Amino acid sequence: MDGNRRFAQHIGKNSYYGHRKGSDITEKIIEWSCEIGVKELTIYAFSTENFNRQKHETEKLFELISLKFNEIIDDECTHERRMKIRAIG
């Protein structure tokens, strides 16, 4: 999920817009992985270098990560797929 901030800046949007778009792509990656039979998926969600960003931006990132993983946990498809998803970083 790297490059979302640069993507947003390139099209004149704020960083959060890029992070949100990146999280949408992550959902698609989970779907595609399931379709091809992946049973375990590891997502690298946050690097230590990200702590060098402004506090406001890291807080928004953590909020988004929490929101997205809670959505994944609550989604019936997650349980139907029986796919193990780990977040690291």
Biopython code that builds the backbone (N, CA, C, O; Angstrom):
import numpy as np
from Bio.PDB.StructureBuilder import StructureBuilder

atoms = [
    (1, "MET", "N", (0.828, -1.188, 0.000)),
    (1, "MET", "CA", (0.000, 0.000, 0.000)),
    (1, "MET", "C", (0.869, 1.247, 0.000)),
    (1, "MET", "O", (0.575, 2.222, 0.691)),
    (2, "ASP", "N", (1.918, 1.208, -0.765)),
    (2, "ASP", "CA", (2.845, 2.337, -0.808)),
    (2, "ASP", "C", (2.504, 3.240, -1.984)),
    (2, "ASP", "O", (2.046, 2.766, -3.024)),
    (3, "GLY", "N", (2.722, 4.526, -1.822)),
    (3, "GLY", "CA", (2.558, 5.475, -2.918)),
    (3, "GLY", "C", (1.221, 6.181, -2.945)),
    (3, "GLY", "O", (0.967, 6.967, -3.858)),
    (4, "ASN", "N", (0.364, 5.931, -1.985)),
    (4, "ASN", "CA", (-0.960, 6.539, -2.008)),
    (4, "ASN", "C", (-0.926, 8.041, -1.785)),
    (4, "ASN", "O", (-1.712, 8.780, -2.379)),
    (5, "ARG", "N", (-0.026, 8.490, -0.941)),
    (5, "ARG", "CA", (0.094, 9.930, -0.680)),
    (5, "ARG", "C", (0.598, 10.639, -1.941)),
    (5, "ARG", "O", (0.087, 11.695, -2.313)),
    (6, "ARG", "N", (1.603, 10.050, -2.590)),
    (6, "ARG", "CA", (2.123, 10.648, -3.838)),
    (6, "ARG", "C", (1.045, 10.675, -4.917)),
    (6, "ARG", "O", (0.928, 11.652, -5.657)),
    (7, "PHE", "N", (0.258, 9.604, -5.007)),
    (7, "PHE", "CA", (-0.840, 9.543, -5.970)),
    (7, "PHE", "C", (-1.817, 10.696, -5.728)),
    (7, "PHE", "O", (-2.202, 11.396, -6.664)),
    (8, "ALA", "N", (-2.215, 10.888, -4.467)),
    (8, "ALA", "CA", (-3.169, 11.946, -4.136)),
    (8, "ALA", "C", (-2.600, 13.324, -4.477)),
    (8, "ALA", "O", (-3.301, 14.163, -5.043)),
    (9, "GLN", "N", (-1.350, 13.554, -4.138)),
    (9, "GLN", "CA", (-0.724, 14.844, -4.433)),
    (9, "GLN", "C", (-0.655, 15.071, -5.938)),
    (9, "GLN", "O", (-0.848, 16.192, -6.411)),
    (10, "HIS", "N", (-0.384, 14.019, -6.681)),
    (10, "HIS", "CA", (-0.273, 14.115, -8.145)),
    (10, "HIS", "C", (-1.593, 14.582, -8.778)),
    (10, "HIS", "O", (-1.584, 15.303, -9.776)),
    (11, "ILE", "N", (-2.711, 14.173, -8.201)),
    (11, "ILE", "CA", (-4.004, 14.571, -8.765)),
    (11, "ILE", "C", (-4.653, 15.724, -7.997)),
    (11, "ILE", "O", (-5.825, 16.034, -8.207)),
    (12, "GLY", "N", (-3.880, 16.359, -7.102)),
    (12, "GLY", "CA", (-4.358, 17.545, -6.408)),
    (12, "GLY", "C", (-5.275, 17.282, -5.218)),
    (12, "GLY", "O", (-6.048, 18.156, -4.824)),
    (13, "LYS", "N", (-5.196, 16.103, -4.655)),
    (13, "LYS", "CA", (-6.027, 15.743, -3.499)),
    (13, "LYS", "C", (-5.158, 15.684, -2.241)),
    (13, "LYS", "O", (-3.931, 15.719, -2.323)),
    (14, "ASN", "N", (-5.807, 15.593, -1.076)),
    (14, "ASN", "CA", (-5.051, 15.493, 0.166)),
    (14, "ASN", "C", (-4.600, 14.046, 0.401)),
    (14, "ASN", "O", (-5.072, 13.119, -0.257)),
    (15, "SER", "N", (-3.692, 13.879, 1.338)),
    (15, "SER", "CA", (-3.110, 12.561, 1.608)),
    (15, "SER", "C", (-4.168, 11.535, 1.984)),
    (15, "SER", "O", (-4.101, 10.386, 1.549)),
    (16, "TYR", "N", (-5.143, 11.940, 2.787)),
    (16, "TYR", "CA", (-6.162, 10.995, 3.239)),
    (16, "TYR", "C", (-6.913, 10.395, 2.055)),
    (16, "TYR", "O", (-7.262, 9.215, 2.079)),
    (17, "TYR", "N", (-7.162, 11.186, 1.030)),
    (17, "TYR", "CA", (-7.824, 10.676, -0.171)),
    (17, "TYR", "C", (-7.016, 9.513, -0.747)),
    (17, "TYR", "O", (-7.574, 8.470, -1.087)),
    (18, "GLY", "N", (-5.718, 9.697, -0.851)),
    (18, "GLY", "CA", (-4.858, 8.641, -1.381)),
    (18, "GLY", "C", (-4.852, 7.414, -0.501)),
    (18, "GLY", "O", (-4.889, 6.290, -1.002)),
    (19, "HIS", "N", (-4.805, 7.612, 0.803)),
    (19, "HIS", "CA", (-4.813, 6.479, 1.720)),
    (19, "HIS", "C", (-6.136, 5.706, 1.607)),
    (19, "HIS", "O", (-6.155, 4.476, 1.643)),
    (20, "ARG", "N", (-7.211, 6.435, 1.473)),
    (20, "ARG", "CA", (-8.534, 5.800, 1.336)),
    (20, "ARG", "C", (-8.600, 4.977, 0.059)),
    (20, "ARG", "O", (-9.103, 3.853, 0.068)),
    (21, "LYS", "N", (-8.096, 5.529, -1.038)),
    (21, "LYS", "CA", (-8.074, 4.788, -2.305)),
    (21, "LYS", "C", (-7.216, 3.529, -2.172)),
    (21, "LYS", "O", (-7.569, 2.473, -2.697)),
    (22, "GLY", "N", (-6.095, 3.644, -1.472)),
    (22, "GLY", "CA", (-5.236, 2.487, -1.248)),
    (22, "GLY", "C", (-5.942, 1.402, -0.460)),
    (22, "GLY", "O", (-5.766, 0.215, -0.734)),
    (23, "SER", "N", (-6.738, 1.803, 0.515)),
    (23, "SER", "CA", (-7.467, 0.807, 1.301)),
    (23, "SER", "C", (-8.530, 0.110, 0.451)),
    (23, "SER", "O", (-8.813, -1.071, 0.658)),
    (24, "ASP", "N", (-9.119, 0.831, -0.502)),
    (24, "ASP", "CA", (-10.076, 0.205, -1.420)),
    (24, "ASP", "C", (-9.383, -0.856, -2.274)),
    (24, "ASP", "O", (-9.940, -1.926, -2.517)),
    (25, "ILE", "N", (-8.173, -0.556, -2.726)),
    (25, "ILE", "CA", (-7.407, -1.522, -3.522)),
    (25, "ILE", "C", (-7.067, -2.748, -2.682)),
    (25, "ILE", "O", (-7.070, -3.870, -3.188)),
    (26, "THR", "N", (-6.776, -2.538, -1.408)),
    (26, "THR", "CA", (-6.474, -3.665, -0.522)),
    (26, "THR", "C", (-7.655, -4.630, -0.472)),
    (26, "THR", "O", (-7.465, -5.846, -0.487)),
    (27, "GLU", "N", (-8.865, -4.097, -0.412)),
    (27, "GLU", "CA", (-10.051, -4.958, -0.425)),
    (27, "GLU", "C", (-10.112, -5.774, -1.713)),
    (27, "GLU", "O", (-10.452, -6.957, -1.690)),
    (28, "LYS", "N", (-9.783, -5.141, -2.831)),
    (28, "LYS", "CA", (-9.794, -5.860, -4.105)),
    (28, "LYS", "C", (-8.724, -6.951, -4.134)),
    (28, "LYS", "O", (-8.946, -8.034, -4.676)),
    (29, "ILE", "N", (-7.576, -6.663, -3.553)),
    (29, "ILE", "CA", (-6.504, -7.664, -3.504)),
    (29, "ILE", "C", (-6.958, -8.879, -2.703)),
    (29, "ILE", "O", (-6.658, -10.016, -3.068)),
    (30, "ILE", "N", (-7.678, -8.641, -1.617)),
    (30, "ILE", "CA", (-8.211, -9.750, -0.825)),
    (30, "ILE", "C", (-9.175, -10.583, -1.671)),
    (30, "ILE", "O", (-9.111, -11.812, -1.662)),
    (31, "GLU", "N", (-10.056, -9.918, -2.391)),
    (31, "GLU", "CA", (-11.004, -10.629, -3.257)),
    (31, "GLU", "C", (-10.274, -11.429, -4.334)),
    (31, "GLU", "O", (-10.562, -12.608, -4.542)),
    (32, "TRP", "N", (-9.328, -10.783, -5.016)),
    (32, "TRP", "CA", (-8.582, -11.470, -6.081)),
    (32, "TRP", "C", (-7.807, -12.655, -5.529)),
    (32, "TRP", "O", (-7.751, -13.712, -6.158)),
    (33, "SER", "N", (-7.212, -12.483, -4.363)),
    (33, "SER", "CA", (-6.448, -13.566, -3.746)),
    (33, "SER", "C", (-7.350, -14.760, -3.462)),
    (33, "SER", "O", (-6.967, -15.908, -3.690)),
    (34, "CYS", "N", (-8.525, -14.486, -2.975)),
    (34, "CYS", "CA", (-9.476, -15.553, -2.694)),
    (34, "CYS", "C", (-9.869, -16.270, -3.985)),
    (34, "CYS", "O", (-9.943, -17.499, -4.021)),
    (35, "GLU", "N", (-10.121, -15.503, -5.037)),
    (35, "GLU", "CA", (-10.532, -16.086, -6.314)),
    (35, "GLU", "C", (-9.497, -17.057, -6.885)),
    (35, "GLU", "O", (-9.851, -18.023, -7.561)),
    (36, "ILE", "N", (-8.220, -16.796, -6.610)),
    (36, "ILE", "CA", (-7.188, -17.688, -7.148)),
    (36, "ILE", "C", (-6.759, -18.758, -6.141)),
    (36, "ILE", "O", (-5.814, -19.508, -6.383)),
    (37, "GLY", "N", (-7.465, -18.816, -5.009)),
    (37, "GLY", "CA", (-7.236, -19.896, -4.065)),
    (37, "GLY", "C", (-6.252, -19.640, -2.950)),
    (37, "GLY", "O", (-5.841, -20.582, -2.273)),
    (38, "VAL", "N", (-5.860, -18.398, -2.736)),
    (38, "VAL", "CA", (-4.954, -18.077, -1.628)),
    (38, "VAL", "C", (-5.699, -18.310, -0.320)),
    (38, "VAL", "O", (-6.824, -17.844, -0.145)),
    (39, "LYS", "N", (-5.067, -19.031, 0.593)),
    (39, "LYS", "CA", (-5.693, -19.343, 1.882)),
    (39, "LYS", "C", (-5.172, -18.466, 3.021)),
    (39, "LYS", "O", (-5.850, -18.295, 4.034)),
    (40, "GLU", "N", (-3.974, -17.912, 2.858)),
    (40, "GLU", "CA", (-3.389, -17.030, 3.864)),
    (40, "GLU", "C", (-2.797, -15.818, 3.152)),
    (40, "GLU", "O", (-2.101, -15.960, 2.147)),
    (41, "LEU", "N", (-3.076, -14.636, 3.674)),
    (41, "LEU", "CA", (-2.611, -13.395, 3.065)),
    (41, "LEU", "C", (-2.052, -12.490, 4.155)),
    (41, "LEU", "O", (-2.687, -12.289, 5.191)),
    (42, "THR", "N", (-0.874, -11.953, 3.919)),
    (42, "THR", "CA", (-0.262, -11.008, 4.848)),
    (42, "THR", "C", (-0.231, -9.630, 4.188)),
    (42, "THR", "O", (0.233, -9.475, 3.058)),
    (43, "ILE", "N", (-0.726, -8.651, 4.908)),
    (43, "ILE", "CA", (-0.775, -7.280, 4.411)),
    (43, "ILE", "C", (0.182, -6.437, 5.243)),
    (43, "ILE", "O", (0.063, -6.368, 6.466)),
    (44, "TYR", "N", (1.124, -5.802, 4.573)),
    (44, "TYR", "CA", (2.065, -4.906, 5.245)),
    (44, "TYR", "C", (1.417, -3.529, 5.265)),
    (44, "TYR", "O", (1.396, -2.823, 4.257)),
    (45, "ALA", "N", (0.888, -3.159, 6.430)),
    (45, "ALA", "CA", (0.001, -1.998, 6.510)),
    (45, "ALA", "C", (0.652, -0.698, 6.965)),
    (45, "ALA", "O", (0.122, 0.378, 6.688)),
    (46, "PHE", "N", (1.779, -0.771, 7.651)),
    (46, "PHE", "CA", (2.340, 0.462, 8.201)),
    (46, "PHE", "C", (3.809, 0.223, 8.521)),
    (46, "PHE", "O", (4.143, -0.681, 9.288)),
    (47, "SER", "N", (4.675, 1.022, 7.941)),
    (47, "SER", "CA", (6.105, 0.858, 8.202)),
    (47, "SER", "C", (6.563, 1.826, 9.299)),
    (47, "SER", "O", (5.895, 2.819, 9.587)),
    (48, "THR", "N", (7.693, 1.520, 9.892)),
    (48, "THR", "CA", (8.216, 2.397, 10.949)),
    (48, "THR", "C", (8.531, 3.783, 10.402)),
    (48, "THR", "O", (8.482, 4.764, 11.144)),
    (49, "GLU", "N", (8.853, 3.878, 9.117)),
    (49, "GLU", "CA", (9.132, 5.183, 8.515)),
    (49, "GLU", "C", (7.902, 6.088, 8.540)),
    (49, "GLU", "O", (8.025, 7.313, 8.537)),
    (50, "ASN", "N", (6.723, 5.481, 8.564)),
    (50, "ASN", "CA", (5.500, 6.277, 8.596)),
    (50, "ASN", "C", (5.356, 7.082, 9.890)),
    (50, "ASN", "O", (4.630, 8.075, 9.928)),
    (51, "PHE", "N", (6.044, 6.654, 10.943)),
    (51, "PHE", "CA", (5.990, 7.420, 12.189)),
    (51, "PHE", "C", (6.691, 8.773, 12.050)),
    (51, "PHE", "O", (6.524, 9.638, 12.909)),
    (52, "ASN", "N", (7.464, 8.968, 10.995)),
    (52, "ASN", "CA", (8.124, 10.248, 10.752)),
    (52, "ASN", "C", (7.174, 11.283, 10.145)),
    (52, "ASN", "O", (7.531, 12.453, 10.010)),
    (53, "ARG", "N", (5.985, 10.859, 9.786)),
    (53, "ARG", "CA", (5.009, 11.789, 9.216)),
    (53, "ARG", "C", (4.389, 12.637, 10.324)),
    (53, "ARG", "O", (4.577, 12.371, 11.511)),
    (54, "GLN", "N", (3.662, 13.643, 9.918)),
    (54, "GLN", "CA", (2.989, 14.498, 10.893)),
    (54, "GLN", "C", (2.008, 13.671, 11.723)),
    (54, "GLN", "O", (1.386, 12.735, 11.222)),
    (55, "LYS", "N", (1.883, 14.032, 12.995)),
    (55, "LYS", "CA", (1.039, 13.276, 13.916)),
    (55, "LYS", "C", (-0.387, 13.141, 13.385)),
    (55, "LYS", "O", (-0.989, 12.071, 13.481)),
    (56, "HIS", "N", (-0.917, 14.204, 12.835)),
    (56, "HIS", "CA", (-2.288, 14.177, 12.306)),
    (56, "HIS", "C", (-2.428, 13.106, 11.223)),
    (56, "HIS", "O", (-3.417, 12.373, 11.188)),
    (57, "GLU", "N", (-1.436, 13.023, 10.349)),
    (57, "GLU", "CA", (-1.514, 12.044, 9.261)),
    (57, "GLU", "C", (-1.428, 10.611, 9.797)),
    (57, "GLU", "O", (-2.175, 9.741, 9.351)),
    (58, "THR", "N", (-0.530, 10.361, 10.743)),
    (58, "THR", "CA", (-0.435, 8.998, 11.290)),
    (58, "THR", "C", (-1.708, 8.632, 12.050)),
    (58, "THR", "O", (-2.146, 7.483, 11.996)),
    (59, "GLU", "N", (-2.297, 9.576, 12.747)),
    (59, "GLU", "CA", (-3.550, 9.299, 13.442)),
    (59, "GLU", "C", (-4.648, 8.921, 12.454)),
    (59, "GLU", "O", (-5.400, 7.975, 12.685)),
    (60, "LYS", "N", (-4.738, 9.663, 11.352)),
    (60, "LYS", "CA", (-5.736, 9.358, 10.322)),
    (60, "LYS", "C", (-5.469, 7.985, 9.694)),
    (60, "LYS", "O", (-6.405, 7.242, 9.397)),
    (61, "LEU", "N", (-4.201, 7.657, 9.494)),
    (61, "LEU", "CA", (-3.858, 6.340, 8.954)),
    (61, "LEU", "C", (-4.309, 5.226, 9.893)),
    (61, "LEU", "O", (-4.900, 4.240, 9.453)),
    (62, "PHE", "N", (-4.030, 5.385, 11.189)),
    (62, "PHE", "CA", (-4.444, 4.370, 12.152)),
    (62, "PHE", "C", (-5.964, 4.250, 12.210)),
    (62, "PHE", "O", (-6.492, 3.145, 12.340)),
    (63, "GLU", "N", (-6.661, 5.360, 12.117)),
    (63, "GLU", "CA", (-8.124, 5.316, 12.087)),
    (63, "GLU", "C", (-8.614, 4.533, 10.873)),
    (63, "GLU", "O", (-9.522, 3.709, 10.981)),
    (64, "LEU", "N", (-8.013, 4.794, 9.728)),
    (64, "LEU", "CA", (-8.406, 4.116, 8.498)),
    (64, "LEU", "C", (-8.080, 2.622, 8.568)),
    (64, "LEU", "O", (-8.895, 1.788, 8.173)),
    (65, "ILE", "N", (-6.906, 2.290, 9.065)),
    (65, "ILE", "CA", (-6.533, 0.878, 9.201)),
    (65, "ILE", "C", (-7.519, 0.164, 10.124)),
    (65, "ILE", "O", (-7.976, -0.937, 9.818)),
    (66, "SER", "N", (-7.839, 0.783, 11.234)),
    (66, "SER", "CA", (-8.794, 0.193, 12.175)),
    (66, "SER", "C", (-10.166, 0.022, 11.532)),
    (66, "SER", "O", (-10.789, -1.033, 11.656)),
    (67, "LEU", "N", (-10.629, 1.048, 10.854)),
    (67, "LEU", "CA", (-11.925, 0.993, 10.184)),
    (67, "LEU", "C", (-11.968, -0.149, 9.171)),
    (67, "LEU", "O", (-12.911, -0.940, 9.156)),
    (68, "LYS", "N", (-10.945, -0.227, 8.329)),
    (68, "LYS", "CA", (-10.932, -1.241, 7.273)),
    (68, "LYS", "C", (-10.839, -2.655, 7.828)),
    (68, "LYS", "O", (-11.527, -3.553, 7.340)),
    (69, "PHE", "N", (-10.005, -2.869, 8.834)),
    (69, "PHE", "CA", (-9.899, -4.216, 9.379)),
    (69, "PHE", "C", (-11.161, -4.611, 10.131)),
    (69, "PHE", "O", (-11.533, -5.785, 10.124)),
    (70, "ASN", "N", (-11.823, -3.667, 10.775)),
    (70, "ASN", "CA", (-13.104, -3.983, 11.400)),
    (70, "ASN", "C", (-14.152, -4.338, 10.357)),
    (70, "ASN", "O", (-14.969, -5.231, 10.583)),
    (71, "GLU", "N", (-14.140, -3.653, 9.216)),
    (71, "GLU", "CA", (-15.053, -3.994, 8.127)),
    (71, "GLU", "C", (-14.771, -5.403, 7.614)),
    (71, "GLU", "O", (-15.696, -6.174, 7.362)),
    (72, "ILE", "N", (-13.497, -5.732, 7.460)),
    (72, "ILE", "CA", (-13.123, -7.071, 6.989)),
    (72, "ILE", "C", (-13.580, -8.137, 7.987)),
    (72, "ILE", "O", (-14.107, -9.179, 7.595)),
    (73, "ILE", "N", (-13.375, -7.869, 9.275)),
    (73, "ILE", "CA", (-13.770, -8.822, 10.319)),
    (73, "ILE", "C", (-15.281, -9.043, 10.311)),
    (73, "ILE", "O", (-15.740, -10.173, 10.474)),
    (74, "ASP", "N", (-16.053, -7.982, 10.122)),
    (74, "ASP", "CA", (-17.508, -8.068, 10.186)),
    (74, "ASP", "C", (-18.147, -8.566, 8.888)),
    (74, "ASP", "O", (-19.326, -8.918, 8.876)),
    (75, "ASP", "N", (-17.386, -8.597, 7.809)),
    (75, "ASP", "CA", (-17.923, -8.988, 6.509)),
    (75, "ASP", "C", (-18.138, -10.505, 6.459)),
    (75, "ASP", "O", (-17.211, -11.276, 6.708)),
    (76, "GLU", "N", (-19.361, -10.924, 6.138)),
    (76, "GLU", "CA", (-19.668, -12.351, 6.051)),
    (76, "GLU", "C", (-18.778, -13.058, 5.037)),
    (76, "GLU", "O", (-18.431, -14.225, 5.220)),
    (77, "CYS", "N", (-18.407, -12.356, 3.967)),
    (77, "CYS", "CA", (-17.545, -12.954, 2.940)),
    (77, "CYS", "C", (-16.206, -13.401, 3.525)),
    (77, "CYS", "O", (-15.650, -14.418, 3.110)),
    (78, "THR", "N", (-15.697, -12.642, 4.483)),
    (78, "THR", "CA", (-14.421, -12.996, 5.105)),
    (78, "THR", "C", (-14.516, -14.381, 5.718)),
    (78, "THR", "O", (-13.602, -15.193, 5.574)),
    (79, "HIS", "N", (-15.609, -14.650, 6.395)),
    (79, "HIS", "CA", (-15.777, -15.932, 7.074)),
    (79, "HIS", "C", (-16.135, -17.047, 6.088)),
    (79, "HIS", "O", (-15.729, -18.194, 6.269)),
    (80, "GLU", "N", (-16.887, -16.709, 5.058)),
    (80, "GLU", "CA", (-17.226, -17.700, 4.036)),
    (80, "GLU", "C", (-15.984, -18.143, 3.266)),
    (80, "GLU", "O", (-15.854, -19.313, 2.904)),
    (81, "ARG", "N", (-15.086, -17.216, 3.021)),
    (81, "ARG", "CA", (-13.855, -17.528, 2.276)),
    (81, "ARG", "C", (-12.912, -18.422, 3.067)),
    (81, "ARG", "O", (-12.123, -19.178, 2.499)),
    (82, "ARG", "N", (-13.009, -18.322, 4.391)),
    (82, "ARG", "CA", (-12.114, -19.069, 5.276)),
    (82, "ARG", "C", (-10.652, -18.764, 4.973)),
    (82, "ARG", "O", (-9.793, -19.644, 5.016)),
    (83, "MET", "N", (-10.394, -17.503, 4.667)),
    (83, "MET", "CA", (-9.047, -17.037, 4.378)),
    (83, "MET", "C", (-8.471, -16.388, 5.631)),
    (83, "MET", "O", (-9.143, -15.617, 6.315)),
    (84, "LYS", "N", (-7.232, -16.710, 5.911)),
    (84, "LYS", "CA", (-6.545, -16.095, 7.054)),
    (84, "LYS", "C", (-5.833, -14.842, 6.553)),
    (84, "LYS", "O", (-5.026, -14.906, 5.626)),
    (85, "ILE", "N", (-6.138, -13.700, 7.175)),
    (85, "ILE", "CA", (-5.525, -12.434, 6.787)),
    (85, "ILE", "C", (-4.780, -11.865, 7.983)),
    (85, "ILE", "O", (-5.340, -11.706, 9.067)),
    (86, "ARG", "N", (-3.493, -11.560, 7.763)),
    (86, "ARG", "CA", (-2.670, -10.947, 8.815)),
    (86, "ARG", "C", (-2.265, -9.557, 8.379)),
    (86, "ARG", "O", (-2.010, -9.302, 7.202)),
    (87, "ALA", "N", (-2.211, -8.665, 9.346)),
    (87, "ALA", "CA", (-1.671, -7.329, 9.086)),
    (87, "ALA", "C", (-0.381, -7.193, 9.893)),
    (87, "ALA", "O", (-0.342, -7.479, 11.090)),
    (88, "ILE", "N", (0.661, -6.755, 9.212)),
    (88, "ILE", "CA", (1.931, -6.518, 9.881)),
    (88, "ILE", "C", (2.402, -5.117, 9.549)),
    (88, "ILE", "O", (1.844, -4.448, 8.680)),
    (89, "GLY", "N", (3.418, -4.690, 10.238)),
    (89, "GLY", "CA", (3.991, -3.385, 9.963)),
    (89, "GLY", "C", (3.941, -2.510, 11.183)),
    (89, "GLY", "O", (4.384, -1.363, 11.139)),
]
sb = StructureBuilder()
sb.init_structure("model")
sb.init_model(0)
sb.init_chain("A")
sb.init_seg("    ")
for serial, (resi, resn, name, xyz) in enumerate(atoms, 1):
    if name == "N":
        sb.init_residue(resn, " ", resi, " ")
    sb.init_atom(name, np.array(xyz, "f"), 0.0, 1.0, " ", f" {name:<3s}", serial, name[0])
structure = sb.get_structure()
